[in-house]
């Protein structure tokens, strides 16, 4: 019987296919089915064994590369290098002391939306976000990836007004920042960015989607993008993966 049929059906429905396969491979490597030092089966073999497309295999194994569990070696194949995620790459450092630095940072990342829903803000949420009670918003669940390093650094929940929905059509490849798309497509200029930072645990959906351990720490940065009339245009709720991101700021006295 194919391996995929031994996996819980409920688990497969909750996750995108590549995230489900990523979880399967994490378990199979951790259990020793694919031992450290051995070659991982080819894309074609994994595709057949788990009943998914080769594109799904490619997305799932890319996350194993990101976490240091496998390494692709030309002319040899893909070698299993660790039984658990090691996150070997150094953390990405971003200087976000000014709005200009922040906008430059957003141009070096891209969002990968894997789920979406429509939400309506009640009085409490609308008051907290300083926007209209009963307003409807698109909520995108996404990962944020560094363009140059091709490394995921966050799980992100992005709130977008429905009239800006077409932005999603451009969220592929090395797309422009949300800030630039709002301006180019809709003439909406971001005049102010409000930022709130706290240390939290990574949400369960991100733990499953990214193959992290339950209880993994995260740096949560919530950013509200407003126009010059203080109208909320979009909001991003970002959970930065520990050891993958450092926030750098510096201040000087006036005249120093």
C-alpha positions as CSV (number, residue, x, y, z in Angstrom):
1,X,0.0,0.0,0.0
2,X,1.4,3.5,-0.9
3,X,3.0,5.3,2.0
4,X,0.7,8.3,1.7
5,X,-2.3,6.1,2.6
6,X,-0.8,5.5,6.1
7,X,-0.9,9.2,6.9
8,X,-4.0,10.6,8.8
9,X,-6.6,11.9,6.3
10,X,-7.4,14.8,8.7
11,X,-3.8,16.0,8.7
12,X,-3.7,16.1,4.9
13,X,-6.8,18.2,4.8
14,X,-5.5,20.8,7.3
15,X,-2.2,21.5,5.5
16,X,-1.3,22.5,1.9
17,X,0.2,19.4,0.1
18,X,3.8,20.6,0.3
19,X,3.4,21.4,4.0
20,X,1.9,17.9,4.6
21,X,4.7,16.3,2.7
22,X,7.3,18.4,4.6
23,X,5.8,17.0,7.8
24,X,6.0,13.4,6.5
25,X,9.6,13.8,5.5
26,X,10.5,15.4,8.9
27,X,9.0,12.3,10.6
28,X,10.6,9.8,8.2
29,X,14.0,11.4,8.6
30,X,13.7,11.7,12.3
31,X,12.6,8.0,12.6
32,X,15.6,6.9,10.6
33,X,13.7,5.7,7.6
34,X,16.0,8.1,5.6
35,X,19.1,7.9,7.7
36,X,21.6,10.7,8.2
37,X,24.4,10.2,5.6
38,X,22.1,8.3,3.1
39,X,20.7,9.6,-0.1
40,X,17.1,10.9,-0.1
41,X,15.0,9.3,-2.9
42,X,14.8,11.3,-6.1
43,X,11.9,13.7,-6.8
44,X,10.3,11.2,-9.0
45,X,10.5,8.5,-6.4
46,X,9.2,10.7,-3.6
47,X,6.4,11.8,-5.9
48,X,5.3,8.2,-6.5
49,X,5.8,7.1,-2.8
50,X,3.7,9.9,-1.3
51,X,1.2,10.4,-4.1
52,X,2.0,14.1,-4.9
53,X,3.3,16.1,-7.8
54,X,7.0,16.7,-8.4
55,X,6.3,20.4,-7.8
56,X,5.0,19.6,-4.3
57,X,8.1,17.5,-3.7
58,X,10.3,20.4,-4.8
59,X,8.6,22.8,-2.4
60,X,8.7,20.4,0.6
61,X,12.4,19.5,0.1
62,X,13.4,23.1,-0.3
63,X,12.2,23.6,3.3
64,X,14.4,20.7,4.4
65,X,17.4,22.4,2.7
66,X,16.5,25.7,4.5
67,X,16.5,23.9,7.9
68,X,19.8,22.2,7.2
69,X,18.4,18.6,7.1
70,X,19.4,17.8,3.5
71,X,22.0,19.0,1.1
72,X,21.8,18.8,-2.7
73,X,25.1,17.6,-4.2
74,X,25.6,17.8,-8.0
75,X,26.2,14.4,-9.7
76,X,25.6,12.6,-6.4
77,X,22.0,13.4,-5.3
78,X,20.4,14.7,-2.1
79,X,22.1,13.7,1.1
80,X,20.4,13.6,4.5
81,X,22.6,15.7,6.8
82,X,20.6,15.9,10.0
83,X,17.8,14.2,11.8
84,X,16.3,17.4,13.1
85,X,16.2,21.0,11.8
86,X,19.5,22.8,12.6
87,X,19.0,26.2,11.0
88,X,22.6,26.5,10.1
89,X,22.5,29.8,8.2
90,X,23.4,32.9,10.1
91,X,20.5,35.2,11.0
92,X,19.5,38.1,8.7
93,X,20.2,41.5,10.1
94,X,17.9,44.4,9.1
95,X,18.5,48.0,10.1
96,X,15.0,49.5,10.4
97,X,15.6,52.8,12.2
98,X,13.8,54.9,9.6
99,X,10.9,54.5,7.2
100,X,13.3,54.5,4.3
101,X,15.3,51.6,5.7
102,X,12.1,49.7,6.4
103,X,10.8,50.2,2.8
104,X,14.2,49.0,1.5
105,X,13.9,45.9,3.6
106,X,10.4,45.1,2.2
107,X,11.8,45.3,-1.4
108,X,14.3,42.5,-0.4
109,X,11.6,40.0,0.6
110,X,8.5,38.4,-1.0
111,X,5.3,36.9,0.4
112,X,4.1,33.4,-0.4
113,X,0.4,33.1,0.3
114,X,-0.7,29.6,1.2
115,X,-4.2,30.3,2.6
116,X,-6.8,33.1,2.8
117,X,-10.1,34.0,4.4
118,X,-12.4,37.0,4.8
119,X,-12.9,38.5,8.3
120,X,-15.2,41.2,9.7
121,X,-13.9,43.4,12.5
122,X,-16.0,43.6,15.6
123,X,-16.1,46.7,17.8
124,X,-13.1,45.6,19.9
125,X,-10.8,44.7,17.0
126,X,-11.8,47.8,15.1
127,X,-11.1,50.0,18.1
128,X,-7.7,48.4,18.6
129,X,-6.7,48.9,14.9
130,X,-8.4,52.3,14.7
131,X,-10.5,51.5,11.7
132,X,-14.2,51.0,10.8
133,X,-16.4,48.7,12.9
134,X,-17.9,46.0,10.7
135,X,-15.4,46.5,7.9
136,X,-14.5,43.4,5.9
137,X,-10.9,42.5,5.2
138,X,-9.0,39.8,3.3
139,X,-6.7,37.8,5.6
140,X,-3.8,36.1,3.9
141,X,-1.6,33.5,5.6
142,X,1.8,33.6,4.1
143,X,5.5,33.1,4.5
144,X,8.0,35.9,3.9
145,X,11.1,34.8,2.0
146,X,14.4,36.7,1.5
147,X,14.9,37.2,-2.3
148,X,18.7,37.0,-2.4
149,X,19.2,34.2,0.2
150,X,16.0,32.3,-0.8
151,X,15.3,31.7,2.9
152,X,12.0,31.9,4.8
153,X,12.2,34.3,7.8
154,X,8.6,34.7,8.9
155,X,5.1,33.4,9.1
156,X,2.9,36.4,8.2
157,X,-0.8,37.2,8.5
158,X,-1.5,40.1,6.1
159,X,-4.8,42.0,6.4
160,X,-5.8,43.8,3.1
161,X,-8.9,45.8,2.2
162,X,-11.0,43.9,-0.4
163,X,-10.6,46.7,-2.9
164,X,-6.9,45.8,-3.0
165,X,-7.5,42.1,-3.6
166,X,-5.8,42.1,-7.0
167,X,-2.4,42.7,-5.3
168,X,-2.4,38.9,-4.7
169,X,-2.1,38.3,-8.5
170,X,1.3,39.9,-8.3
171,X,2.5,37.9,-5.3
172,X,4.8,35.5,-7.2
173,X,8.5,35.5,-8.0
174,X,10.4,38.6,-6.9
175,X,7.4,40.8,-6.7
176,X,7.4,44.5,-5.6
177,X,6.7,45.3,-2.0
178,X,3.1,45.8,-0.8
179,X,3.9,49.4,-0.2
180,X,4.9,49.9,-3.8
181,X,1.9,48.0,-5.2
182,X,-0.5,50.0,-3.2
183,X,1.0,53.2,-4.7
184,X,1.4,51.9,-8.3
185,X,-2.0,50.1,-8.7
186,X,-4.3,52.2,-6.5
187,X,-2.6,55.5,-5.9
188,X,-2.6,54.8,-2.2
189,X,0.5,56.3,-0.5
190,X,1.7,54.9,2.8
191,X,2.3,58.0,4.9
192,X,2.9,56.3,8.3
193,X,4.0,52.8,9.5
194,X,3.2,51.9,13.1
195,X,5.2,49.0,14.6
196,X,4.7,46.9,17.7
197,X,7.2,44.3,18.8
198,X,6.9,41.5,21.3
199,X,8.4,38.1,22.0
200,X,6.0,35.2,21.6
201,X,5.7,31.5,20.7
202,X,5.3,30.6,17.1
203,X,1.6,30.0,16.2
204,X,0.6,26.3,15.7
205,X,-0.3,26.8,12.0
206,X,3.3,28.1,11.4
207,X,4.9,25.3,13.5
208,X,3.1,22.8,11.2
209,X,3.7,24.7,8.0
210,X,7.4,25.4,8.6
211,X,8.3,22.2,10.3
212,X,9.3,23.8,13.6
213,X,9.2,22.3,17.1
214,X,6.1,23.0,19.1
215,X,6.8,25.9,21.5
216,X,9.4,27.5,19.2
217,X,10.1,31.1,20.1
218,X,9.4,33.9,17.6
219,X,9.8,37.7,17.4
220,X,6.4,39.1,16.6
221,X,6.3,42.4,14.7
222,X,2.9,43.9,13.9
223,X,2.9,46.7,11.3
224,X,0.0,49.0,10.4
225,X,0.3,50.9,7.2
226,X,-1.7,54.2,7.1
227,X,-2.4,57.0,4.7
228,X,-2.0,60.7,5.5
229,X,-5.6,60.7,6.8
230,X,-4.7,57.9,9.3
231,X,-6.8,55.4,7.4
232,X,-5.6,51.9,7.8
233,X,-4.6,50.5,4.3
234,X,-3.1,47.1,5.3
235,X,-1.7,45.4,8.3
236,X,1.0,42.7,8.6
237,X,1.3,40.4,11.6
238,X,4.8,38.9,11.3
239,X,6.3,36.0,13.3
240,X,10.1,36.0,12.7
241,X,11.8,32.6,13.1
242,X,14.4,32.5,15.9
243,X,18.0,32.6,14.7
244,X,16.9,33.9,11.3
245,X,16.4,37.6,11.9
246,X,18.0,40.4,13.9
247,X,16.6,43.9,14.2
248,X,19.2,46.6,14.3
249,X,18.4,50.2,15.4
250,X,20.6,53.2,16.4
251,X,19.7,56.6,17.8
252,X,21.8,59.8,18.2
253,X,21.1,63.0,20.1
254,X,20.1,66.0,18.1
255,X,23.3,67.8,17.0
256,X,25.6,64.9,18.2
